[in-house]
Amino acid sequence: MPSSSSIHAFARAIVIVVVMHLLLGALSPLIAPYDASALVGAPLMPPSSEFLMGTDQIGRDYFSRILEGSELPRWYPFAE
């Protein structure tokens, strides 16, 4: 059986990850370098200083799209 200190450390790590996700979701309009649906580069570009996670098949920035996607789930609890 795991000790209580390891359980507390794991719970603390989970809380930190959840808080970071909520902060990124809340600040995503300010952090995202490009509009998530804008064609900003050549298709399938690798990660670089211009595109932190590269671009997708049609040239949209992955990082901006992931940040935009993190905005939606935080409003689900208030939808009903």
N, CA, C and O atoms as CSV, one atom per row, in Angstrom:
chain,resi,resn,atom,element,x,y,z
A,1,MET,N,N,0.850,-1.186,0.000
A,1,MET,CA,C,0.000,0.000,0.000
A,1,MET,C,C,0.889,1.240,0.000
A,1,MET,O,O,1.840,1.318,0.778
A,2,PRO,N,N,0.588,2.213,-0.870
A,2,PRO,CA,C,1.405,3.426,-0.928
A,2,PRO,C,C,1.264,4.253,0.345
A,2,PRO,O,O,0.222,4.258,1.001
A,3,SER,N,N,2.344,4.945,0.669
A,3,SER,CA,C,2.309,5.797,1.858
A,3,SER,C,C,1.459,7.030,1.589
A,3,SER,O,O,1.228,7.410,0.441
A,4,SER,N,N,1.004,7.641,2.668
A,4,SER,CA,C,0.140,8.817,2.514
A,4,SER,C,C,0.893,9.994,1.918
A,4,SER,O,O,0.284,10.830,1.250
A,5,SER,N,N,2.209,10.084,2.140
A,5,SER,CA,C,2.969,11.197,1.560
A,5,SER,C,C,3.071,11.067,0.041
A,5,SER,O,O,3.066,12.078,-0.662
A,6,SER,N,N,3.163,9.834,-0.480
A,6,SER,CA,C,3.207,9.670,-1.942
A,6,SER,C,C,1.847,9.954,-2.560
A,6,SER,O,O,1.767,10.456,-3.681
A,7,ILE,N,N,0.774,9.636,-1.835
A,7,ILE,CA,C,-0.569,9.943,-2.326
A,7,ILE,C,C,-0.771,11.453,-2.361
A,7,ILE,O,O,-1.342,11.977,-3.318
A,8,HIS,N,N,-0.312,12.160,-1.330
A,8,HIS,CA,C,-0.434,13.618,-1.298
A,8,HIS,C,C,0.389,14.265,-2.406
A,8,HIS,O,O,-0.048,15.249,-3.004
A,9,ALA,N,N,1.566,13.731,-2.686
A,9,ALA,CA,C,2.402,14.276,-3.760
A,9,ALA,C,C,1.732,14.067,-5.115
A,9,ALA,O,O,1.766,14.952,-5.969
A,10,PHE,N,N,1.129,12.914,-5.311
A,10,PHE,CA,C,0.420,12.640,-6.559
A,10,PHE,C,C,-0.790,13.567,-6.705
A,10,PHE,O,O,-1.028,14.111,-7.783
A,11,ALA,N,N,-1.542,13.744,-5.637
A,11,ALA,CA,C,-2.704,14.639,-5.675
A,11,ALA,C,C,-2.269,16.072,-5.957
A,11,ALA,O,O,-2.939,16.782,-6.707
A,12,ARG,N,N,-1.175,16.502,-5.376
A,12,ARG,CA,C,-0.648,17.844,-5.620
A,12,ARG,C,C,-0.255,18.010,-7.087
A,12,ARG,O,O,-0.513,19.054,-7.686
A,13,ALA,N,N,0.361,16.996,-7.659
A,13,ALA,CA,C,0.750,17.050,-9.078
A,13,ALA,C,C,-0.481,17.129,-9.975
A,13,ALA,O,O,-0.480,17.869,-10.958
A,14,ILE,N,N,-1.519,16.384,-9.652
A,14,ILE,CA,C,-2.759,16.420,-10.431
A,14,ILE,C,C,-3.393,17.810,-10.362
A,14,ILE,O,O,-3.852,18.334,-11.378
A,15,VAL,N,N,-3.419,18.401,-9.183
A,15,VAL,CA,C,-3.997,19.745,-9.029
A,15,VAL,C,C,-3.204,20.755,-9.844
A,15,VAL,O,O,-3.795,21.635,-10.471
A,16,ILE,N,N,-1.894,20.650,-9.849
A,16,ILE,CA,C,-1.054,21.573,-10.622
A,16,ILE,C,C,-1.348,21.440,-12.110
A,16,ILE,O,O,-1.466,22.450,-12.804
A,17,VAL,N,N,-1.469,20.220,-12.610
A,17,VAL,CA,C,-1.757,19.998,-14.032
A,17,VAL,C,C,-3.126,20.574,-14.399
A,17,VAL,O,O,-3.264,21.218,-15.439
A,18,VAL,N,N,-4.131,20.352,-13.565
A,18,VAL,CA,C,-5.474,20.857,-13.846
A,18,VAL,C,C,-5.488,22.384,-13.833
A,18,VAL,O,O,-6.100,23.000,-14.705
A,19,VAL,N,N,-4.830,22.994,-12.867
A,19,VAL,CA,C,-4.784,24.457,-12.791
A,19,VAL,C,C,-4.053,25.037,-14.002
A,19,VAL,O,O,-4.483,26.046,-14.560
A,20,MET,N,N,-2.963,24.412,-14.406
A,20,MET,CA,C,-2.229,24.879,-15.591
A,20,MET,C,C,-3.116,24.787,-16.837
A,20,MET,O,O,-3.116,25.701,-17.662
A,21,HIS,N,N,-3.860,23.708,-16.977
A,21,HIS,CA,C,-4.750,23.546,-18.128
A,21,HIS,C,C,-5.825,24.626,-18.131
A,21,HIS,O,O,-6.121,25.202,-19.178
A,22,LEU,N,N,-6.409,24.903,-16.975
A,22,LEU,CA,C,-7.440,25.936,-16.892
A,22,LEU,C,C,-6.873,27.320,-17.194
A,22,LEU,O,O,-7.525,28.126,-17.858
A,23,LEU,N,N,-5.663,27.600,-16.713
A,23,LEU,CA,C,-5.029,28.889,-17.008
A,23,LEU,C,C,-4.725,29.044,-18.491
A,23,LEU,O,O,-4.976,30.100,-19.071
A,24,LEU,N,N,-4.190,28.002,-19.101
A,24,LEU,CA,C,-3.917,28.066,-20.539
A,24,LEU,C,C,-5.210,28.249,-21.331
A,24,LEU,O,O,-5.241,28.998,-22.308
A,25,GLY,N,N,-6.263,27.573,-20.917
A,25,GLY,CA,C,-7.538,27.732,-21.598
A,25,GLY,C,C,-8.102,29.129,-21.447
A,25,GLY,O,O,-8.652,29.694,-22.393
A,26,ALA,N,N,-7.964,29.682,-20.251
A,26,ALA,CA,C,-8.498,31.025,-20.008
A,26,ALA,C,C,-7.686,32.094,-20.734
A,26,ALA,O,O,-8.239,33.096,-21.190
A,27,LEU,N,N,-6.385,31.882,-20.841
A,27,LEU,CA,C,-5.515,32.883,-21.462
A,27,LEU,C,C,-5.217,32.597,-22.929
A,27,LEU,O,O,-4.442,33.322,-23.553
A,28,SER,N,N,-5.815,31.559,-23.484
A,28,SER,CA,C,-5.481,31.164,-24.850
A,28,SER,C,C,-5.696,32.260,-25.893
A,28,SER,O,O,-4.898,32.345,-26.827
A,29,PRO,N,N,-6.721,33.099,-25.792
A,29,PRO,CA,C,-6.834,34.161,-26.799
A,29,PRO,C,C,-5.647,35.135,-26.762
A,29,PRO,O,O,-5.304,35.743,-27.776
A,30,LEU,N,N,-5.033,35.276,-25.598
A,30,LEU,CA,C,-3.880,36.172,-25.474
A,30,LEU,C,C,-2.565,35.497,-25.845
A,30,LEU,O,O,-1.632,36.157,-26.301
A,31,ILE,N,N,-2.489,34.179,-25.650
A,31,ILE,CA,C,-1.239,33.441,-25.861
A,31,ILE,C,C,-1.080,32.976,-27.307
A,31,ILE,O,O,0.034,32.967,-27.831
A,32,ALA,N,N,-2.172,32.592,-27.956
A,32,ALA,CA,C,-2.108,32.007,-29.302
A,32,ALA,C,C,-1.479,32.985,-30.289
A,32,ALA,O,O,-1.933,34.123,-30.410
A,33,PRO,N,N,-0.439,32.550,-30.994
A,33,PRO,CA,C,0.236,33.451,-31.925
A,33,PRO,C,C,-0.551,33.724,-33.209
A,33,PRO,O,O,-0.339,34.752,-33.852
A,34,TYR,N,N,-1.444,32.828,-33.586
A,34,TYR,CA,C,-2.210,32.969,-34.833
A,34,TYR,C,C,-3.662,32.618,-34.583
A,34,TYR,O,O,-3.992,31.992,-33.576
A,35,ASP,N,N,-4.525,33.020,-35.495
A,35,ASP,CA,C,-5.905,32.569,-35.477
A,35,ASP,C,C,-5.900,31.073,-35.788
A,35,ASP,O,O,-5.199,30.630,-36.698
A,36,ALA,N,N,-6.672,30.303,-35.042
A,36,ALA,CA,C,-6.629,28.845,-35.176
A,36,ALA,C,C,-7.086,28.350,-36.541
A,36,ALA,O,O,-6.660,27.277,-36.969
A,37,SER,N,N,-7.931,29.089,-37.231
A,37,SER,CA,C,-8.420,28.618,-38.524
A,37,SER,C,C,-7.708,29.284,-39.703
A,37,SER,O,O,-8.022,28.993,-40.857
A,38,ALA,N,N,-6.755,30.172,-39.423
A,38,ALA,CA,C,-6.050,30.874,-40.501
A,38,ALA,C,C,-4.953,29.996,-41.103
A,38,ALA,O,O,-4.266,29.268,-40.386
A,39,LEU,N,N,-4.797,30.071,-42.412
A,39,LEU,CA,C,-3.700,29.375,-43.093
A,39,LEU,C,C,-2.467,30.273,-42.987
A,39,LEU,O,O,-2.379,31.305,-43.653
A,40,VAL,N,N,-1.525,29.871,-42.148
A,40,VAL,CA,C,-0.397,30.751,-41.832
A,40,VAL,C,C,0.946,30.262,-42.357
A,40,VAL,O,O,1.918,31.017,-42.348
A,41,GLY,N,N,1.020,29.033,-42.807
A,41,GLY,CA,C,2.292,28.499,-43.286
A,41,GLY,C,C,2.064,27.416,-44.320
A,41,GLY,O,O,0.935,27.101,-44.693
A,42,ALA,N,N,3.172,26.862,-44.767
A,42,ALA,CA,C,3.102,25.753,-45.713
A,42,ALA,C,C,2.589,24.504,-44.989
A,42,ALA,O,O,2.789,24.368,-43.782
A,43,PRO,N,N,1.943,23.611,-45.698
A,43,PRO,CA,C,1.453,22.383,-45.069
A,43,PRO,C,C,2.588,21.535,-44.490
A,43,PRO,O,O,3.676,21.448,-45.059
A,44,LEU,N,N,2.304,20.918,-43.352
A,44,LEU,CA,C,3.183,19.943,-42.691
A,44,LEU,C,C,4.587,20.477,-42.401
A,44,LEU,O,O,5.574,19.763,-42.583
A,45,MET,N,N,4.675,21.715,-41.957
A,45,MET,CA,C,5.972,22.259,-41.556
A,45,MET,C,C,6.358,21.681,-40.200
A,45,MET,O,O,5.496,21.513,-39.337
A,46,PRO,N,N,7.634,21.374,-39.998
A,46,PRO,CA,C,8.064,20.856,-38.700
A,46,PRO,C,C,8.077,21.973,-37.652
A,46,PRO,O,O,8.010,23.151,-38.001
A,47,PRO,N,N,8.163,21.609,-36.378
A,47,PRO,CA,C,8.251,22.634,-35.339
A,47,PRO,C,C,9.465,23.542,-35.557
A,47,PRO,O,O,10.537,23.091,-35.962
A,48,SER,N,N,9.267,24.824,-35.278
A,48,SER,CA,C,10.343,25.803,-35.434
A,48,SER,C,C,10.053,26.963,-34.493
A,48,SER,O,O,9.096,26.914,-33.720
A,49,SER,N,N,10.873,28.003,-34.555
A,49,SER,CA,C,10.618,29.170,-33.709
A,49,SER,C,C,9.368,29.918,-34.162
A,49,SER,O,O,8.729,30.600,-33.361
A,50,GLU,N,N,9.019,29.796,-35.431
A,50,GLU,CA,C,7.817,30.458,-35.946
A,50,GLU,C,C,6.549,29.669,-35.610
A,50,GLU,O,O,5.527,30.250,-35.247
A,51,PHE,N,N,6.624,28.353,-35.733
A,51,PHE,CA,C,5.495,27.465,-35.428
A,51,PHE,C,C,5.961,26.463,-34.380
A,51,PHE,O,O,6.656,25.501,-34.706
A,52,LEU,N,N,5.580,26.684,-33.113
A,52,LEU,CA,C,6.104,25.890,-32.004
A,52,LEU,C,C,5.836,24.400,-32.142
A,52,LEU,O,O,6.656,23.587,-31.716
A,53,MET,N,N,4.702,24.025,-32.730
A,53,MET,CA,C,4.359,22.619,-32.909
A,53,MET,C,C,4.220,22.250,-34.376
A,53,MET,O,O,3.769,21.150,-34.696
A,54,GLY,N,N,4.593,23.138,-35.255
A,54,GLY,CA,C,4.490,22.875,-36.683
A,54,GLY,C,C,3.114,23.256,-37.217
A,54,GLY,O,O,2.312,23.891,-36.531
A,55,THR,N,N,2.862,22.848,-38.463
A,55,THR,CA,C,1.566,23.119,-39.090
A,55,THR,C,C,0.917,21.814,-39.527
A,55,THR,O,O,1.584,20.788,-39.664
A,56,ASP,N,N,-0.384,21.869,-39.741
A,56,ASP,CA,C,-1.123,20.671,-40.149
A,56,ASP,C,C,-1.129,20.508,-41.665
A,56,ASP,O,O,-0.351,21.157,-42.365
A,57,GLN,N,N,-2.000,19.648,-42.167
A,57,GLN,CA,C,-2.026,19.285,-43.583
A,57,GLN,C,C,-2.371,20.447,-44.506
A,57,GLN,O,O,-2.042,20.409,-45.692
A,58,ILE,N,N,-3.025,21.476,-43.984
A,58,ILE,CA,C,-3.371,22.598,-44.859
A,58,ILE,C,C,-2.707,23.910,-44.434
A,58,ILE,O,O,-3.035,24.968,-44.971
A,59,GLY,N,N,-1.769,23.850,-43.469
A,59,GLY,CA,C,-0.986,25.025,-43.113
A,59,GLY,C,C,-1.469,25.825,-41.916
A,59,GLY,O,O,-1.086,26.985,-41.766
A,60,ARG,N,N,-2.305,25.237,-41.054
A,60,ARG,CA,C,-2.745,25.917,-39.837
A,60,ARG,C,C,-1.790,25.589,-38.692
A,60,ARG,O,O,-1.253,24.483,-38.629
A,61,ASP,N,N,-1.577,26.536,-37.794
A,61,ASP,CA,C,-0.657,26.368,-36.673
A,61,ASP,C,C,-1.249,25.420,-35.627
A,61,ASP,O,O,-2.332,25.672,-35.097
A,62,TYR,N,N,-0.525,24.316,-35.329
A,62,TYR,CA,C,-1.003,23.348,-34.344
A,62,TYR,C,C,-1.139,23.962,-32.960
A,62,TYR,O,O,-2.139,23.725,-32.284
A,63,PHE,N,N,-0.163,24.739,-32.525
A,63,PHE,CA,C,-0.179,25.319,-31.179
A,63,PHE,C,C,-1.421,26.185,-30.973
A,63,PHE,O,O,-2.086,26.081,-29.943
A,64,SER,N,N,-1.729,27.026,-31.932
A,64,SER,CA,C,-2.919,27.887,-31.835
A,64,SER,C,C,-4.195,27.055,-31.799
A,64,SER,O,O,-5.133,27.387,-31.076
A,65,ARG,N,N,-4.233,25.984,-32.569
A,65,ARG,CA,C,-5.425,25.138,-32.607
A,65,ARG,C,C,-5.612,24.386,-31.293
A,65,ARG,O,O,-6.742,24.223,-30.835
A,66,ILE,N,N,-4.526,23.929,-30.684
A,66,ILE,CA,C,-4.623,23.229,-29.402
A,66,ILE,C,C,-5.083,24.191,-28.307
A,66,ILE,O,O,-5.914,23.837,-27.471
A,67,LEU,N,N,-4.540,25.405,-28.318
A,67,LEU,CA,C,-4.984,26.393,-27.330
A,67,LEU,C,C,-6.463,26.726,-27.505
A,67,LEU,O,O,-7.183,26.856,-26.514
A,68,GLU,N,N,-6.922,26.864,-28.728
A,68,GLU,CA,C,-8.337,27.151,-28.960
A,68,GLU,C,C,-9.202,25.987,-28.491
A,68,GLU,O,O,-10.283,26.197,-27.942
A,69,GLY,N,N,-8.736,24.781,-28.702
A,69,GLY,CA,C,-9.483,23.608,-28.244
A,69,GLY,C,C,-9.580,23.524,-26.735
A,69,GLY,O,O,-10.540,22.960,-26.211
A,70,SER,N,N,-8.606,24.072,-26.026
A,70,SER,CA,C,-8.660,24.035,-24.568
A,70,SER,C,C,-9.651,25.038,-24.009
A,70,SER,O,O,-9.992,24.961,-22.829
A,71,GLU,N,N,-10.122,25.968,-24.810
A,71,GLU,CA,C,-11.121,26.939,-24.347
A,71,GLU,C,C,-12.482,26.282,-24.145
A,71,GLU,O,O,-13.181,26.615,-23.187
A,72,LEU,N,N,-12.870,25.374,-25.006
A,72,LEU,CA,C,-14.220,24.826,-24.993
A,72,LEU,C,C,-14.561,24.002,-23.755
A,72,LEU,O,O,-15.606,24.246,-23.152
A,73,PRO,N,N,-13.743,23.046,-23.347
A,73,PRO,CA,C,-14.160,22.173,-22.244
A,73,PRO,C,C,-14.417,22.901,-20.929
A,73,PRO,O,O,-15.199,22.410,-20.115
A,74,ARG,N,N,-13.798,24.038,-20.692
A,74,ARG,CA,C,-14.018,24.683,-19.400
A,74,ARG,C,C,-15.424,25.249,-19.269
A,74,ARG,O,O,-15.851,25.536,-18.151
A,75,TRP,N,N,-16.169,25.425,-20.374
A,75,TRP,CA,C,-17.537,25.935,-20.304
A,75,TRP,C,C,-18.573,24.823,-20.254
A,75,TRP,O,O,-19.748,25.117,-20.032
A,76,TYR,N,N,-18.208,23.574,-20.447
A,76,TYR,CA,C,-19.171,22.475,-20.441
A,76,TYR,C,C,-19.977,22.376,-19.134
A,76,TYR,O,O,-21.182,22.131,-19.199
A,77,PRO,N,N,-19.373,22.554,-17.966
A,77,PRO,CA,C,-20.179,22.424,-16.741
A,77,PRO,C,C,-21.301,23.458,-16.635
A,77,PRO,O,O,-22.288,23.222,-15.938
A,78,PHE,N,N,-21.168,24.586,-17.307
A,78,PHE,CA,C,-22.162,25.647,-17.214
A,78,PHE,C,C,-23.196,25.595,-18.345
A,78,PHE,O,O,-24.082,26.447,-18.412
A,79,ALA,N,N,-23.087,24.611,-19.222
A,79,ALA,CA,C,-23.933,24.555,-20.413
A,79,ALA,C,C,-25.377,24.161,-20.090
A,79,ALA,O,O,-26.296,24.523,-20.825
A,80,GLU,N,N,-25.577,23.438,-19.019
A,80,GLU,CA,C,-26.943,22.978,-18.730
A,80,GLU,C,C,-27.565,23.699,-17.580
A,80,GLU,O,O,-28.709,23.419,-17.222
